[in-house]
Amino acid sequence: MVVERLRAIPSVESILRWESVAPWVEQLGRALVVSEVRAVTETVREEIRTGRLAVAREEVPREIERRLRARLEALERPSLRRVINATGVILHTNLGRAPLSRAALRALERIGGGYSNLEYDLARGERGRREVHCQEALRRLLGAEAALIVNNNAAAVLLVLNTLAEGGEVLVSRGELIEIGGAFRLPEIMAKSGAILREVGTTNRTRLDDYERAITERTRLILRAHWSNFRIIGFTERPSLKDLVALAHRHGLPCYEDLGSGCVVDVSPWGISDEPTVAQSLADGVDVCSFSGDKLLGGPQAGIIVGRATIIERLARNPLMRVVRPDKLTLAALEATLRAYLAGRFEEVPVLRMIALTPERLRRRARAFARRLRRVCGEALHIRLKEGVSVTGGGSAPGVDLQTTLIALRHRQLSAQELDARLRAADPPVIARIEEEEVVLDLRTISPEEERDILRALNAIASG
């Protein structure tokens, strides 16, 4: 019986001529398909020999075809895929944080599809500097003397500390020794920069005189780190940024603020009241400030450094700049995002558009979507609406809840975990969340165009 099943394994050449396989040869190339065919047939042969695959002789070719098709489809499918974010977490770090605006996407296509003046001065007809791109937009938007772009805000922190404080001490409040996503901690970044951490004050209370007493001839910089991904409440104290700047300047020291989340417009009308803006920090006198491009700014992943021109020029000359510099696509998408801000077209920035969605509008959308879902899925799904909250996420505006209406789903046969897994297996995958044994969808982070994809995925699941 085993011998018969082994003999039923077709040759590589005959498999390549199968009607279901021949198109893959054209699509992926003969060498790659041959490699996959051999891998599948060897696996099937080994499983038959060891008794792990007990199918009838006539089923062996079909089993090989099924496995081969799965492997070839996986090869064709990109590893990085578009997903639908139905979680209500606007800046979902695991899902790529800020979705880009249409203008930014057009800029990526325009610049990525050809050559550009990335490091070429068109006026002088000679080599230029990539640092000039986005400079003017940031100066106008934030009132900064100068600006510099790197590949993320952790790189910005590293560059600033290495340039301004290598071998010297940096004063930081104990309450600001933050950890950002992926277990990257400020003290560890500081150690890599060559600067020496000098903690001042306590976790919940740090006063101005704590900084003053810590200043010595070894002090090179005073750092203020924004609580962008946590809050300390209760019996707390910290000096104002203006007072901290004045203290630093009295001692001939620069003051640096790591703002992290990068809020460049007042978002308090939309329910986020405690996010300082970059322009306000600069107005308070900080010498240099850094923040992320893909958080509240709503652009591509980038670290944006603004401040005094003399400091920005020192940063640009640091050899580390070569390591952390951005590419042309980052600069193109960032400039397009900044132009929307300069024109006051905030609704073009998806992150701001999602934050600004009112509970009333979300409630109307949820009701309409639930009606469509009931028509499509019938009795297979129990669908109800319930009040809930969305969050900004991405290390921004912690503790701020944005009111929303959730669509709660319960399948007649599948558990919440099984329904969630089926949604993740859809094309495109739908990433939801589970609450009280129900799968919930939050339309705040779902575009109207994506509703059709979710309806199709749930209809397929309901049809079973």
N, C-alpha and C positions, 0 to 999 in steps of 0.2 A: 504493500500500500504506500509506504514512504517512497519507494523507488518510483512508483507510478506518478506520484505527485511531483517528484524531482524531475522526471522526464517531461512533465507538463510545462516546465518553465521554458518559455520561448527563447530563442537566441536574441542577442542584442540587435542584429540586423533586421530580424523579422519584426521586433517591437518598433524599431524606427519607421517601419513601413505602415504601421497601424494608422488608420484614419484619424484616430484621436491624438496621435503623437506627431505625425508628420508636420502639422502647422507649428508645433513648438520648435522643431528643427529650424524652420525658416525664421522664427521669431527670436530664439535665444542662441542659435548657432549649434552646429552639429556636435562640436567637442563637448560643450556643456551638457547637452541632452544625453549624449553617450555616457558621460560620467554619472549622471543621475540614474540612467537605466541600469548601469552596472551596480551602483550602490543599492538600488531597490531589489534587483534579482539576487544579489549576494545575501541581503538581509532575509528575503523570503526563503532562499535555499537553506540558510542556517536555521531559521525557525522551524522549517519542515523537518530537518534532521533531528533537532532537539525536542520535537513534539510540541513546541509552543504555538505552532500554526497548524490547526487540524481542520482544513477545508477539503472538500471533495476535489478530485483531480480536475474536473471541468471548471472549478471555481478559481483555480490558481491564476490563469491569465487575467481574470477580472480583478483579483486581488492586487496583482502587479499593476494593472492599469489604474486602479483607485489610488494606490500609494504614489505612483509616479505622477499622476495628475496633481495630487496634493503638494508634492515637492516642487513641481514646475510652477504651479500657481504661487507658491510661497516665494520662489525665486523672482518671479515677475513683480510681486507686490513690494513696493518700497518699504524700507524699514521705518522711515519717518513718514507718517501718514496724517492726513487731515482727520480730526475727530470733532464731534459735536460736544461742546461743553454744556451739559444740562445740570451742572451742580449748583449754579448760582454763585460760584466763587469767581469773581471777575478776573482777577490776576492770579490764575491758577498756575503756580510754578511748574507743576508736573505736566501741564498741558501747554506750556510755551508762553505763559504770561500774556502780554498785550497782543491782541490781534491788530494787524496793521490796517491803516486807512486805505481807501482805494487810490488816493493820490500817492501814497507810499509804494503801493504795489505797482503802479504805473512807472514810478521812478526806478524801481528794481528792474523792470523789464527794459526800460530805456537805457539804463547805464549798464546792466548786466549783459545785454545782448550785443554790445559792441565795445569800442574803445572810448576812453574818456580822458579828461584833463586832470586825472587824479593827482599827478605830480608834474604838471606841465603848466607854465605860465603863458597863457594865450597872448597876452599883450606884448610880452618881451620875446616870445618865441624861444624860450629856454626852460630848463628844469625849474619846477616850482616846488611848493611844499603842500602836502596833504592837510597840514594843520589849518590851512586857511578856510577849508570848507566848513560851513555851519557857523563860522566865527561871527559874521555880521548878523546873522539871524539871532544868535544867542545874545549878542551885545544889545541889539534893539529890544528883544523880548524881555531881558532881565536887567538891563542897565549895567551890565558887567563891562569892565575894561577889556577883558580878553577871555578866551575860552579855548579848551583843548578837549578832544574826544579820544577815549580809549575803549577797550573792548568790553568792559563791565565796571561796575562801581567798586568791586573788590580790587581790581587793578588800579583804579583811581586812588584808592586809599593807599595801596602799596607804593605807588609812584610818588604821591605827595609826602608820605612819611620818609621814604628813602631820600628824596631830594632835599627836604627841609630839616631832617632830624637824624640822619644816619650818624651813629656814634654818640648821639646826645639823648637827653631825656625828653619824653612827651608826657605832659600832665593830662590825665583823664580821670574823671569821677568814677568811683567804683560802681555807681549805678548805671554807667554807660558802657561797661565792658560787654558789649553785645555779642551774640552769636547769630549769624545770618544762616540762610538755608544751606543744607548740605554739610552741616557741622563745621562751617568755617567761622572761626572766632577772631574777634578783633585783636586780642593779645598775641595770637599766633601769626596773624598777618603783620603785626608790628614787629615781632621777632624776626620774621623773614626780611623785613625792610631794613634791618640793621639799627633801628631806633630802640631805645630803652623805655619800657613802660614805667611810669611813676604814678601809682594810684593815689588819689586824694579823696578825702571825705569818707562817707559810708554808703551803703547800698541805697538807702532811702533819703539821706540828707547830706548834701554837700554845699558848703557855704563859700562865699568869695574868699574869705580869709584862709580857707583850707588850701586853695590854689596859691595864694600869696605866700604862705609859709613854706610851700613846697618848692618855690622857685629858687634855683641855685645857678652857679656859673655853668652848670652842665645842661640846664634847661634850653631846649631849642624851639619848643612849640607847645601851644595849648590847644587841645582837641576837644570839641563838643560833638558827641555822637547823638543823633536824633533817635528817640525811642520809636522807630518806625515799625517794629514788629511786636511790641509789648508795651504795657503801661505799668507804672508804679503809682499806686494810689494810697491815700490815707495820710499818715504822718510823714510828709515829704517836704523837701526844700532843694532848690537849685537856683543859682544866680541867673539873672537875665542875661541874654546874649550880649546886650549892649555893655553891661557891667563887666562881663568876661573879656570882651574886646578891649575895653578901656584899660583893664588890668594888664593884659598882654602888651598893649602899646606903651604903657608906662614903663615897662621893663624891657622894651625894645624887642618884643617877641611877636611873631605872627600868630594869628588865631585862625584855626581851621575848623569848619563844621562839615561833618559827614551827614548829609540830609537823607541819604538812602532813597526814600520813596519818590523824591523829585516832583513835588507839587509846584506847578508854575502858574496856576490860576486859583482863585478863591473857590473852594468847593463847598463852603459852608451852606450855600443855598440848596445844596443837594443832600444835606444831612451829615456832612463830614466837617466837623467844626474845629478840630484841633490839629490840623496839618499845616505847619508853617510853610510859606512859599519861599522859593529861592530868592526872589527879588527882595523880600523883607529881610532875609538874612544878610544879603549884600548891603541893604540900606542900614542895617545895624552895625555895619563896619567890618564884617569878617574879611580877612585877607584872601581866603580861598575857600571854596565850597565845592563839594562833589555830590552827585546823585545819579540814579539809574535812569536810563532812557526807556526801559520797557516796563516801568511801573505806572505811576499816576500820569506821567507824561504821555504814555500810550504809544511809544515808538518802538524801534528795534532795540535789541539788547545792546547796551552801550554804557560806558561810564562817562559822565559829562563833568568837566572841571571848569569852574568859572572863578574869576577873581582879579587880583591886581596883575597888570601886564608884566611887571618885572618877575613875579612869581611864576606866571604861566610860561614865560620864556625860559626860565630855569628848568621847569618840568619838561618842556619840549626838547631841551638839550640833553636831558638825562639819557644815557645809553639804554635804560630800561624801556624807554618810549618805543624803541624798535620792537620790543617783545610784546608790548600791550597795545600797539596801534591798531586802529580799526581798518577794515577793508572798504572797498568802494561801495559795496552794497549797503553796508551799515550807514555810511555817510549819505548815500542817496535817499534811503528811507527816512533817516533822521531829518534831513533838510526838508523833505516834503511834509513831515509831521510838524516841524517848527513853523513852516509857512502857513499852515492852517491856523495856528495860534496867533501869528502876527496879523492875519486877516480877520481874527475874531470868529472864525468858523469852527467853533468847538464841537459842534454836532458832527463834524466829519471824523473826529477822533473816536473810534469805537469804545474805548474805555470810558471816556467822559459821557458818551451817549448812553451807555449801560448804567452808569452811576446815576444819570439824570432821569431815568425812567421812573415815573410816579407810581405809587401803589394802585391808583385808579386805572391807569393805562394797563398795567400788568394784570389786574383783575379782569378787565375786559378781554384781553388777549387769551387769558387762561380759560375763561368761559367759552369763548369761540373755539379754541383748540379742543377742549373737552368734548364739545358737541360733535366736532368732526371725527374725533377719536372714537366716540360711541357708535357713530354710523359705520366706521370702517371695521372696528373690531368686534362689534356685537356683544354677545354675552361672555366671551372668553376673558374679558378684562373687567374688573370692578374699578370704576374711575370716580374719584371724588376730588373736590377742591378743598384746600385748607390754607389758612394763613400761615406764613412763615417768614424767614429772613434770608436775605442774600448778604454776602460779605465782600469786601474789597479784595482781601487776600494779598498774596505776593509780598508780605512784609510791609503792608501799608494800612493805615487807619485801623489798628487793632481795637477790638471792642466796639466797633461801630457796626450796628445792624441796619440794613436797608430793608424796609418792609416789602413783602412780595406775596403773591398767591402761588402756592405750589399745586402741581397736579400729581396726586397720589394714585399709584397703580397697584392692584393686587390681581394676580393671575389665578384663574380657577383651579389650575393643577400645579403650576410651578411655584416654588418658594421664591421669596424676594431675592435671595442670592442667585437662584437659577435664572430668574427673569433679568436681573442685572447682568449676568454673564452672557445671556443671549443678546442683549443690547450692545454689549462690548464687542460681540462677534459680528455685528451688522457691518454693512459697507455703505457709508462711513460708520465707524464705531460711535456709539452714543454712550457718553460717560455721565452717569446719573449718581444719585446717592440713595442710601437706604435709611429710612426712619421708621421705627416701630413696625418692622416687618412689611413695609411698603416701599416700593421704588418711587422716588419723587423726582419730578422734573421742574426746574425753575426756568421760566421763559426769559428772565433777565439776561441770561448769557446765551440764549438761543436766538439767532436772527430769524426774522420771518421766513427767509428763503430756506432755512434749515428745518422748518416745521414739516415740510413735505417729506424730507428724508426720515424723520422720526415716525411719521404716520406710516410710511412704507415698511420700516423695520418692525413696528409693532403689529402691523397687519400680517406680516410674514410669520411672526411669533404666534399670533392669535390663530392663524390658519394651521399651525402646527406641523 
